[in-house]
Amino acid sequence: MGRSYLLLLALTLSILLMACSDTESGQDSVDENGTVTITTARVLDDGTVFKDGENVHDNVVTRWAEEELGIQFVTEWTQPNDEQFNTQLRLMMSSREKLPDVFLVSNNNIKADLLESGQVMTIDQAIEQHATPRLKELFERFPEAFYPSTNDGDRYGIPRYSGGNGSDTLLWLRQDWLDQFNLEAPQTIEELEEVMEVFVNEDPNNSGRNDTIGLTLAAGDNGFRGGNIADASWVFGAYGDYVPGAWSQATDGSLVYGSIQPSIKEGLAKLREWYGNGYLATDFAILSAGDAQESFISGRSGIMAAPPWAHGYPIGEIAQVVPDAVVKPFEHVTGPNGQAGRRGEGLIVGSFLFNSEFEHLDKFFEYWDAIIGYTLGESDYFEYGLFEGYDYVLQNGDPVYNIDEFEEITGEKHVDPGRYFLPTNVPTIPFEMYSLLEEFHDTGREPTNGYEAGLAGRDPDYIEAAAIVNKQNDIRIVQEFTGPPTETMVSRTEHLERMEDELFADIILGNKPLEAFDDFVDEWKRAGGDQITIEVNEWYDSVRD
């Protein structure tokens, strides 16, 4: 009864939300001036800050779209996070309620259900007819970005690209600890072990106690299958072409599950050795990333893997605890055969889907091309930045991007108008941002447009870290299965992942011998893994046809 009541309450709230919408559905989508109305829905989180007098319905971006492109965007509803957004979207789909014209979907389960529902349209013909040459070039450069929104050979969604490698990790080390003991930054697993031996046993924090660890790791969120703060994928990547949890290509081109490959056993053996030497926290297996990072922030750990953006948080938090700490970014180390590897970020953060009755895909492509042009530095609309008085200000004819200077000149808070765009931020193009940052870092060249200026003004440690990550793009190990859970995954994944997590932890902690890995592989295959492998490859073949 409790579940039925909650479902009824959720449905009622959904109806009320739609009834209280600031707009009326069914309105004519083109007015007498030729302005096209496009309805949408989006996540509106606390990170989106509007100027006084502006909101999601009326702001500098919506006015620009109407004045320059003849598009009136109408946001029918918002939710504060992905979970609540997905819930409302599923309720609307289930009740066959009219969907917005265009909306971003990041959840592959919901995406697959929408593709099957008949409520969203295919977009192959629209791409051919309306996409500009530079958009078509992007789509052709990253065909895999369409796989999550492909069904029976038809493409349904326009990719909302990620940074490509924006959340890939590198190693952050206490440079002051290295200097204290005249140590060089490690380049190999063997050299890393020499550093960790000192970090654990030579009292680097000068506390007089045995209270330091060599390396911060977290396995309490999803085992070793994901995450980026306190990530351990690079340990496994030093021994082979696979990381736990990722479906990657085998030598024959098929997809295989990383966690059962022989090289994973070598990575587990190394982590087992490190645990025995006291290099890892005793409770690493149950620590979430948020809990694990505390050992680094508090000055008790000397090494942690994290993406470049972590330089500010969580890594920057160490300054509040250890003001004299110096933390620097470094490449991932290589294994005994000179190999390095890390988990690679996926190509997209979601797909734009379109109501099957939407009639103005030409205008969507015009809009998408206009803002992609900004990212490419080829904008017809944004000469110095996005909008003067928001992300930059002109002084004596020259743009000022520095936030402190901006606020001193204008007397107003600097805001990010990129958050107002339909994709909830300035669109990214895989690998472009870190490539630019690498160029700035290595050559010192000046930015030539507003987008570049915003990047070049970032913290130097962030820029250096991005350059390091970009230089190691050839070691990325990516998740190649980007479809919805297969039939057997739905029924067996929970059991298989629990079995994997427990076995990996037991091996590292010394509760089971290393040879137990071989028994785990056999059991994984018998307990549904072999059938999942068949289903994953059926999907893989279908989206590549």
Secondary structure as a PSIPRED ss2 file (coil, helix, strand):
# PSIPRED VFORMAT (PSIPRED V4.0)

   1 M C   1.000  0.000  0.000
   2 G H   0.000  1.000  0.000
   3 R H   0.000  1.000  0.000
   4 S H   0.000  1.000  0.000
   5 Y H   0.000  1.000  0.000
   6 L H   0.000  1.000  0.000
   7 L H   0.000  1.000  0.000
   8 L H   0.000  1.000  0.000
   9 L H   0.000  1.000  0.000
  10 A H   0.000  1.000  0.000
  11 L H   0.000  1.000  0.000
  12 T H   0.000  1.000  0.000
  13 L H   0.000  1.000  0.000
  14 S H   0.000  1.000  0.000
  15 I H   0.000  1.000  0.000
  16 L H   0.000  1.000  0.000
  17 L H   0.000  1.000  0.000
  18 M H   0.000  1.000  0.000
  19 A H   0.000  1.000  0.000
  20 C C   1.000  0.000  0.000
  21 S C   1.000  0.000  0.000
  22 D C   1.000  0.000  0.000
  23 T C   1.000  0.000  0.000
  24 E C   1.000  0.000  0.000
  25 S C   1.000  0.000  0.000
  26 G C   1.000  0.000  0.000
  27 Q C   1.000  0.000  0.000
  28 D C   1.000  0.000  0.000
  29 S C   1.000  0.000  0.000
  30 V E   0.000  0.000  1.000
  31 D C   1.000  0.000  0.000
  32 E C   1.000  0.000  0.000
  33 N C   1.000  0.000  0.000
  34 G C   1.000  0.000  0.000
  35 T C   1.000  0.000  0.000
  36 V E   0.000  0.000  1.000
  37 T E   0.000  0.000  1.000
  38 I E   0.000  0.000  1.000
  39 T E   0.000  0.000  1.000
  40 T E   0.000  0.000  1.000
  41 A E   0.000  0.000  1.000
  42 R E   0.000  0.000  1.000
  43 V E   0.000  0.000  1.000
  44 L C   1.000  0.000  0.000
  45 D C   1.000  0.000  0.000
  46 D C   1.000  0.000  0.000
  47 G C   1.000  0.000  0.000
  48 T C   1.000  0.000  0.000
  49 V C   1.000  0.000  0.000
  50 F C   1.000  0.000  0.000
  51 K C   1.000  0.000  0.000
  52 D C   1.000  0.000  0.000
  53 G C   1.000  0.000  0.000
  54 E C   1.000  0.000  0.000
  55 N C   1.000  0.000  0.000
  56 V C   1.000  0.000  0.000
  57 H C   1.000  0.000  0.000
  58 D C   1.000  0.000  0.000
  59 N C   1.000  0.000  0.000
  60 V H   0.000  1.000  0.000
  61 V H   0.000  1.000  0.000
  62 T H   0.000  1.000  0.000
  63 R H   0.000  1.000  0.000
  64 W H   0.000  1.000  0.000
  65 A H   0.000  1.000  0.000
  66 E H   0.000  1.000  0.000
  67 E H   0.000  1.000  0.000
  68 E H   0.000  1.000  0.000
  69 L H   0.000  1.000  0.000
  70 G C   1.000  0.000  0.000
  71 I E   0.000  0.000  1.000
  72 Q E   0.000  0.000  1.000
  73 F E   0.000  0.000  1.000
  74 V E   0.000  0.000  1.000
  75 T E   0.000  0.000  1.000
  76 E E   0.000  0.000  1.000
  77 W E   0.000  0.000  1.000
  78 T E   0.000  0.000  1.000
  79 Q E   0.000  0.000  1.000
  80 P C   1.000  0.000  0.000
  81 N C   1.000  0.000  0.000
  82 D H   0.000  1.000  0.000
  83 E H   0.000  1.000  0.000
  84 Q H   0.000  1.000  0.000
  85 F H   0.000  1.000  0.000
  86 N H   0.000  1.000  0.000
  87 T H   0.000  1.000  0.000
  88 Q H   0.000  1.000  0.000
  89 L H   0.000  1.000  0.000
  90 R H   0.000  1.000  0.000
  91 L H   0.000  1.000  0.000
  92 M H   0.000  1.000  0.000
  93 M H   0.000  1.000  0.000
  94 S H   0.000  1.000  0.000
  95 S C   1.000  0.000  0.000
  96 R C   1.000  0.000  0.000
  97 E C   1.000  0.000  0.000
  98 K C   1.000  0.000  0.000
  99 L C   1.000  0.000  0.000
 100 P C   1.000  0.000  0.000
 101 D C   1.000  0.000  0.000
 102 V E   0.000  0.000  1.000
 103 F E   0.000  0.000  1.000
 104 L E   0.000  0.000  1.000
 105 V E   0.000  0.000  1.000
 106 S C   1.000  0.000  0.000
 107 N C   1.000  0.000  0.000
 108 N H   0.000  1.000  0.000
 109 N H   0.000  1.000  0.000
 110 I H   0.000  1.000  0.000
 111 K H   0.000  1.000  0.000
 112 A H   0.000  1.000  0.000
 113 D H   0.000  1.000  0.000
 114 L H   0.000  1.000  0.000
 115 L H   0.000  1.000  0.000
 116 E H   0.000  1.000  0.000
 117 S H   0.000  1.000  0.000
 118 G C   1.000  0.000  0.000
 119 Q C   1.000  0.000  0.000
 120 V E   0.000  0.000  1.000
 121 M C   1.000  0.000  0.000
 122 T C   1.000  0.000  0.000
 123 I C   1.000  0.000  0.000
 124 D H   0.000  1.000  0.000
 125 Q H   0.000  1.000  0.000
 126 A H   0.000  1.000  0.000
 127 I H   0.000  1.000  0.000
 128 E H   0.000  1.000  0.000
 129 Q H   0.000  1.000  0.000
 130 H H   0.000  1.000  0.000
 131 A C   1.000  0.000  0.000
 132 T C   1.000  0.000  0.000
 133 P H   0.000  1.000  0.000
 134 R H   0.000  1.000  0.000
 135 L H   0.000  1.000  0.000
 136 K H   0.000  1.000  0.000
 137 E H   0.000  1.000  0.000
 138 L H   0.000  1.000  0.000
 139 F H   0.000  1.000  0.000
 140 E H   0.000  1.000  0.000
 141 R H   0.000  1.000  0.000
 142 F C   1.000  0.000  0.000
 143 P H   0.000  1.000  0.000
 144 E H   0.000  1.000  0.000
 145 A H   0.000  1.000  0.000
 146 F H   0.000  1.000  0.000
 147 Y H   0.000  1.000  0.000
 148 P H   0.000  1.000  0.000
 149 S H   0.000  1.000  0.000
 150 T E   0.000  0.000  1.000
 151 N E   0.000  0.000  1.000
 152 D C   1.000  0.000  0.000
 153 G C   1.000  0.000  0.000
 154 D E   0.000  0.000  1.000
 155 R E   0.000  0.000  1.000
 156 Y C   1.000  0.000  0.000
 157 G C   1.000  0.000  0.000
 158 I E   0.000  0.000  1.000
 159 P E   0.000  0.000  1.000
 160 R E   0.000  0.000  1.000
 161 Y E   0.000  0.000  1.000
 162 S C   1.000  0.000  0.000
 163 G C   1.000  0.000  0.000
 164 G C   1.000  0.000  0.000
 165 N C   1.000  0.000  0.000
 166 G C   1.000  0.000  0.000
 167 S C   1.000  0.000  0.000
 168 D C   1.000  0.000  0.000
 169 T C   1.000  0.000  0.000
 170 L E   0.000  0.000  1.000
 171 L E   0.000  0.000  1.000
 172 W E   0.000  0.000  1.000
 173 L E   0.000  0.000  1.000
 174 R E   0.000  0.000  1.000
 175 Q H   0.000  1.000  0.000
 176 D H   0.000  1.000  0.000
 177 W H   0.000  1.000  0.000
 178 L H   0.000  1.000  0.000
 179 D H   0.000  1.000  0.000
 180 Q H   0.000  1.000  0.000
 181 F C   1.000  0.000  0.000
 182 N C   1.000  0.000  0.000
 183 L C   1.000  0.000  0.000
 184 E C   1.000  0.000  0.000
 185 A C   1.000  0.000  0.000
 186 P C   1.000  0.000  0.000
 187 Q C   1.000  0.000  0.000
 188 T E   0.000  0.000  1.000
 189 I H   0.000  1.000  0.000
 190 E H   0.000  1.000  0.000
 191 E H   0.000  1.000  0.000
 192 L H   0.000  1.000  0.000
 193 E H   0.000  1.000  0.000
 194 E H   0.000  1.000  0.000
 195 V H   0.000  1.000  0.000
 196 M H   0.000  1.000  0.000
 197 E H   0.000  1.000  0.000
 198 V H   0.000  1.000  0.000
 199 F H   0.000  1.000  0.000
 200 V H   0.000  1.000  0.000
 201 N H   0.000  1.000  0.000
 202 E C   1.000  0.000  0.000
 203 D C   1.000  0.000  0.000
 204 P C   1.000  0.000  0.000
 205 N C   1.000  0.000  0.000
 206 N C   1.000  0.000  0.000
 207 S C   1.000  0.000  0.000
 208 G C   1.000  0.000  0.000
 209 R C   1.000  0.000  0.000
 210 N C   1.000  0.000  0.000
 211 D C   1.000  0.000  0.000
 212 T C   1.000  0.000  0.000
 213 I E   0.000  0.000  1.000
 214 G C   1.000  0.000  0.000
 215 L C   1.000  0.000  0.000
 216 T E   0.000  0.000  1.000
 217 L C   1.000  0.000  0.000
 218 A C   1.000  0.000  0.000
 219 A C   1.000  0.000  0.000
 220 G C   1.000  0.000  0.000
 221 D C   1.000  0.000  0.000
 222 N C   1.000  0.000  0.000
 223 G C   1.000  0.000  0.000
 224 F C   1.000  0.000  0.000
 225 R C   1.000  0.000  0.000
 226 G C   1.000  0.000  0.000
 227 G C   1.000  0.000  0.000
 228 N C   1.000  0.000  0.000
 229 I C   1.000  0.000  0.000
 230 A C   1.000  0.000  0.000
 231 D C   1.000  0.000  0.000
 232 A C   1.000  0.000  0.000
 233 S H   0.000  1.000  0.000
 234 W H   0.000  1.000  0.000
 235 V H   0.000  1.000  0.000
 236 F H   0.000  1.000  0.000
 237 G H   0.000  1.000  0.000
 238 A C   1.000  0.000  0.000
 239 Y C   1.000  0.000  0.000
 240 G C   1.000  0.000  0.000
 241 D C   1.000  0.000  0.000
 242 Y C   1.000  0.000  0.000
 243 V C   1.000  0.000  0.000
 244 P C   1.000  0.000  0.000
 245 G C   1.000  0.000  0.000
 246 A C   1.000  0.000  0.000
 247 W E   0.000  0.000  1.000
 248 S E   0.000  0.000  1.000
 249 Q E   0.000  0.000  1.000
 250 A C   1.000  0.000  0.000
 251 T C   1.000  0.000  0.000
 252 D C   1.000  0.000  0.000
 253 G C   1.000  0.000  0.000
 254 S C   1.000  0.000  0.000
 255 L E   0.000  0.000  1.000
 256 V E   0.000  0.000  1.000
 257 Y E   0.000  0.000  1.000
 258 G H   0.000  1.000  0.000
 259 S H   0.000  1.000  0.000
 260 I H   0.000  1.000  0.000
 261 Q C   1.000  0.000  0.000
 262 P H   0.000  1.000  0.000
 263 S H   0.000  1.000  0.000
 264 I H   0.000  1.000  0.000
 265 K H   0.000  1.000  0.000
 266 E H   0.000  1.000  0.000
 267 G H   0.000  1.000  0.000
 268 L H   0.000  1.000  0.000
 269 A H   0.000  1.000  0.000
 270 K H   0.000  1.000  0.000
 271 L H   0.000  1.000  0.000
 272 R H   0.000  1.000  0.000
 273 E H   0.000  1.000  0.000
 274 W H   0.000  1.000  0.000
 275 Y H   0.000  1.000  0.000
 276 G H   0.000  1.000  0.000
 277 N C   1.000  0.000  0.000
 278 G C   1.000  0.000  0.000
 279 Y C   1.000  0.000  0.000
 280 L C   1.000  0.000  0.000
 281 A C   1.000  0.000  0.000
 282 T C   1.000  0.000  0.000
 283 D C   1.000  0.000  0.000
 284 F H   0.000  1.000  0.000
 285 A H   0.000  1.000  0.000
 286 I H   0.000  1.000  0.000
 287 L C   1.000  0.000  0.000
 288 S C   1.000  0.000  0.000
 289 A H   0.000  1.000  0.000
 290 G H   0.000  1.000  0.000
 291 D H   0.000  1.000  0.000
 292 A H   0.000  1.000  0.000
 293 Q H   0.000  1.000  0.000
 294 E H   0.000  1.000  0.000
 295 S H   0.000  1.000  0.000
 296 F H   0.000  1.000  0.000
 297 I H   0.000  1.000  0.000
 298 S C   1.000  0.000  0.000
 299 G C   1.000  0.000  0.000
 300 R C   1.000  0.000  0.000
 301 S E   0.000  0.000  1.000
 302 G C   1.000  0.000  0.000
 303 I E   0.000  0.000  1.000
 304 M E   0.000  0.000  1.000
 305 A E   0.000  0.000  1.000
 306 A E   0.000  0.000  1.000
 307 P C   1.000  0.000  0.000
 308 P H   0.000  1.000  0.000
 309 W H   0.000  1.000  0.000
 310 A H   0.000  1.000  0.000
 311 H H   0.000  1.000  0.000
 312 G C   1.000  0.000  0.000
 313 Y C   1.000  0.000  0.000
 314 P C   1.000  0.000  0.000
 315 I H   0.000  1.000  0.000
 316 G H   0.000  1.000  0.000
 317 E H   0.000  1.000  0.000
 318 I H   0.000  1.000  0.000
 319 A H   0.000  1.000  0.000
 320 Q H   0.000  1.000  0.000
 321 V H   0.000  1.000  0.000
 322 V C   1.000  0.000  0.000
 323 P C   1.000  0.000  0.000
 324 D C   1.000  0.000  0.000
 325 A C   1.000  0.000  0.000
 326 V C   1.000  0.000  0.000
 327 V E   0.000  0.000  1.000
 328 K E   0.000  0.000  1.000
 329 P E   0.000  0.000  1.000
 330 F E   0.000  0.000  1.000
 331 E C   1.000  0.000  0.000
 332 H C   1.000  0.000  0.000
 333 V C   1.000  0.000  0.000
 334 T E   0.000  0.000  1.000
 335 G C   1.000  0.000  0.000
 336 P C   1.000  0.000  0.000
 337 N C   1.000  0.000  0.000
 338 G C   1.000  0.000  0.000
 339 Q C   1.000  0.000  0.000
 340 A C   1.000  0.000  0.000
 341 G C   1.000  0.000  0.000
 342 R E   0.000  0.000  1.000
 343 R E   0.000  0.000  1.000
 344 G E   0.000  0.000  1.000
 345 E C   1.000  0.000  0.000
 346 G C   1.000  0.000  0.000
 347 L C   1.000  0.000  0.000
 348 I E   0.000  0.000  1.000
 349 V E   0.000  0.000  1.000
 350 G E   0.000  0.000  1.000
 351 S E   0.000  0.000  1.000
 352 F E   0.000  0.000  1.000
 353 L E   0.000  0.000  1.000
 354 F E   0.000  0.000  1.000
 355 N E   0.000  0.000  1.000
 356 S C   1.000  0.000  0.000
 357 E C   1.000  0.000  0.000
 358 F C   1.000  0.000  0.000
 359 E C   1.000  0.000  0.000
 360 H C   1.000  0.000  0.000
 361 L H   0.000  1.000  0.000
 362 D H   0.000  1.000  0.000
 363 K H   0.000  1.000  0.000
 364 F H   0.000  1.000  0.000
 365 F H   0.000  1.000  0.000
 366 E H   0.000  1.000  0.000
 367 Y H   0.000  1.000  0.000
 368 W H   0.000  1.000  0.000
 369 D H   0.000  1.000  0.000
 370 A H   0.000  1.000  0.000
 371 I H   0.000  1.000  0.000
 372 I H   0.000  1.000  0.000
 373 G H   0.000  1.000  0.000
 374 Y H   0.000  1.000  0.000
 375 T H   0.000  1.000  0.000
 376 L H   0.000  1.000  0.000
 377 G C   1.000  0.000  0.000
 378 E C   1.000  0.000  0.000
 379 S C   1.000  0.000  0.000
 380 D C   1.000  0.000  0.000
 381 Y C   1.000  0.000  0.000
 382 F C   1.000  0.000  0.000
 383 E C   1.000  0.000  0.000
 384 Y C   1.000  0.000  0.000
 385 G C   1.000  0.000  0.000
 386 L C   1.000  0.000  0.000
 387 F C   1.000  0.000  0.000
 388 E E   0.000  0.000  1.000
 389 G C   1.000  0.000  0.000
 390 Y C   1.000  0.000  0.000
 391 D C   1.000  0.000  0.000
 392 Y E   0.000  0.000  1.000
 393 V E   0.000  0.000  1.000
 394 L E   0.000  0.000  1.000
 395 Q E   0.000  0.000  1.000
 396 N C   1.000  0.000  0.000
 397 G C   1.000  0.000  0.000
 398 D E   0.000  0.000  1.000
 399 P E   0.000  0.000  1.000
 400 V E   0.000  0.000  1.000
 401 Y C   1.000  0.000  0.000
 402 N C   1.000  0.000  0.000
 403 I H   0.000  1.000  0.000
 404 D H   0.000  1.000  0.000
 405 E H   0.000  1.000  0.000
 406 F H   0.000  1.000  0.000
 407 E H   0.000  1.000  0.000
 408 E H   0.000  1.000  0.000
 409 I H   0.000  1.000  0.000
 410 T H   0.000  1.000  0.000
 411 G C   1.000  0.000  0.000
 412 E C   1.000  0.000  0.000
 413 K C   1.000  0.000  0.000
 414 H C   1.000  0.000  0.000
 415 V C   1.000  0.000  0.000
 416 D C   1.000  0.000  0.000
 417 P H   0.000  1.000  0.000
 418 G H   0.000  1.000  0.000
 419 R H   0.000  1.000  0.000
 420 Y H   0.000  1.000  0.000
 421 F C   1.000  0.000  0.000
 422 L C   1.000  0.000  0.000
 423 P C   1.000  0.000  0.000
 424 T C   1.000  0.000  0.000
 425 N C   1.000  0.000  0.000
 426 V C   1.000  0.000  0.000
 427 P C   1.000  0.000  0.000
 428 T C   1.000  0.000  0.000
 429 I C   1.000  0.000  0.000
 430 P C   1.000  0.000  0.000
 431 F C   1.000  0.000  0.000
 432 E H   0.000  1.000  0.000
 433 M H   0.000  1.000  0.000
 434 Y H   0.000  1.000  0.000
 435 S H   0.000  1.000  0.000
 436 L H   0.000  1.000  0.000
 437 L H   0.000  1.000  0.000
 438 E H   0.000  1.000  0.000
 439 E H   0.000  1.000  0.000
 440 F H   0.000  1.000  0.000
 441 H H   0.000  1.000  0.000
 442 D H   0.000  1.000  0.000
 443 T H   0.000  1.000  0.000
 444 G C   1.000  0.000  0.000
 445 R C   1.000  0.000  0.000
 446 E C   1.000  0.000  0.000
 447 P C   1.000  0.000  0.000
 448 T C   1.000  0.000  0.000
 449 N C   1.000  0.000  0.000
 450 G H   0.000  1.000  0.000
 451 Y H   0.000  1.000  0.000
 452 E H   0.000  1.000  0.000
 453 A H   0.000  1.000  0.000
 454 G H   0.000  1.000  0.000
 455 L H   0.000  1.000  0.000
 456 A H   0.000  1.000  0.000
 457 G C   1.000  0.000  0.000
 458 R C   1.000  0.000  0.000
 459 D C   1.000  0.000  0.000
 460 P H   0.000  1.000  0.000
 461 D H   0.000  1.000  0.000
 462 Y H   0.000  1.000  0.000
 463 I H   0.000  1.000  0.000
 464 E H   0.000  1.000  0.000
 465 A H   0.000  1.000  0.000
 466 A H   0.000  1.000  0.000
 467 A H   0.000  1.000  0.000
 468 I H   0.000  1.000  0.000
 469 V H   0.000  1.000  0.000
 470 N H   0.000  1.000  0.000
 471 K H   0.000  1.000  0.000
 472 Q C   1.000  0.000  0.000
 473 N H   0.000  1.000  0.000
 474 D H   0.000  1.000  0.000
 475 I H   0.000  1.000  0.000
 476 R E   0.000  0.000  1.000
 477 I E   0.000  0.000  1.000
 478 V E   0.000  0.000  1.000
 479 Q C   1.000  0.000  0.000
 480 E C   1.000  0.000  0.000
 481 F C   1.000  0.000  0.000
 482 T C   1.000  0.000  0.000
 483 G C   1.000  0.000  0.000
 484 P C   1.000  0.000  0.000
 485 P C   1.000  0.000  0.000
 486 T C   1.000  0.000  0.000
 487 E H   0.000  1.000  0.000
 488 T H   0.000  1.000  0.000
 489 M H   0.000  1.000  0.000
 490 V H   0.000  1.000  0.000
 491 S H   0.000  1.000  0.000
 492 R H   0.000  1.000  0.000
 493 T H   0.000  1.000  0.000
 494 E H   0.000  1.000  0.000
 495 H H   0.000  1.000  0.000
 496 L H   0.000  1.000  0.000
 497 E H   0.000  1.000  0.000
 498 R H   0.000  1.000  0.000
 499 M H   0.000  1.000  0.000
 500 E H   0.000  1.000  0.000
 501 D H   0.000  1.000  0.000
 502 E H   0.000  1.000  0.000
 503 L H   0.000  1.000  0.000
 504 F H   0.000  1.000  0.000
 505 A H   0.000  1.000  0.000
 506 D H   0.000  1.000  0.000
 507 I H   0.000  1.000  0.000
 508 I H   0.000  1.000  0.000
 509 L H   0.000  1.000  0.000
 510 G C   1.000  0.000  0.000
 511 N C   1.000  0.000  0.000
 512 K C   1.000  0.000  0.000
 513 P C   1.000  0.000  0.000
 514 L C   1.000  0.000  0.000
 515 E C   1.000  0.000  0.000
 516 A H   0.000  1.000  0.000
 517 F H   0.000  1.000  0.000
 518 D H   0.000  1.000  0.000
 519 D H   0.000  1.000  0.000
 520 F H   0.000  1.000  0.000
 521 V H   0.000  1.000  0.000
 522 D H   0.000  1.000  0.000
 523 E H   0.000  1.000  0.000
 524 W H   0.000  1.000  0.000
 525 K H   0.000  1.000  0.000
 526 R H   0.000  1.000  0.000
 527 A H   0.000  1.000  0.000
 528 G H   0.000  1.000  0.000
 529 G H   0.000  1.000  0.000
 530 D H   0.000  1.000  0.000
 531 Q H   0.000  1.000  0.000
 532 I H   0.000  1.000  0.000
 533 T H   0.000  1.000  0.000
 534 I H   0.000  1.000  0.000
 535 E H   0.000  1.000  0.000
 536 V H   0.000  1.000  0.000
 537 N H   0.000  1.000  0.000
 538 E H   0.000  1.000  0.000
 539 W H   0.000  1.000  0.000
 540 Y H   0.000  1.000  0.000
 541 D H   0.000  1.000  0.000
 542 S H   0.000  1.000  0.000
 543 V H   0.000  1.000  0.000
 544 R H   0.000  1.000  0.000
 545 D C   1.000  0.000  0.000
